[in-house]
Amino acid sequence: MAKVASMVFLTRGVGRHREKLASFELALRDAGIAQFNLVTVSSILPPRCKIVSKTEGLKHLTPGQVLHVVMSRSETNEPYRHIAASVGVAIPKDRDMYGYLSEHHSYGETDEVAGDYAEDLAAQMLATILGVPFDADQSYDKRRDVWKLSEEIVKTRNISQAAEGPKNGYWISVVAACVLVDA
């Protein structure tokens, strides 16, 4: 049987450098995941998967290990350009069922706006498989109220990182990630 992650942790980071790749590396270092071989995957939160702190999750990992991540990233070298990266999480009431993760990267948004959007995306994906009715044209706050009333979606959350392009033309990179841990 295939091994499924038993825990995940959320992390974020920002890096600045005159080289684009180096700024991304520094963002991964800031997030605490640069020492791993990262493989991006799609957006499923495994059944019964616990969300743990980054400190707890890192205890189960070894440098050089291949890690599966749901990651959002954004970068710019345009002075004063606002960038954001966010991962949203939607957890079903029935923990034997899988949940959803979503990635969102944007320009011109704060980390709060980007985070709300990513959280909303994850909740929408989960709502569609649970049969929870919602109107995609309603505001996120109204949809969130519908999901809470349905009692099918227990919790939503996000991890987000925003930054502004440095005025000196250096690159700035932001990352947000959900790291899947096979413990």
ABEGO torsion letter per residue (X at the ends): XBBBBABBBBBBBBBBBABAAAAAAAAAAAAGAAABBBBBBBABBBBGBBBBBAAAAAAABBBGBBBBBBBBBBBBABBGBBBBBBBBBBBBABAABBBBBBBBBBBGBBAAAAAAAAAAAAAAAAAAAAGBBBBAABBAAAAAAAAAAAGABABBBBBBBBBBBBAAGBBBBBBBBBBBBBX
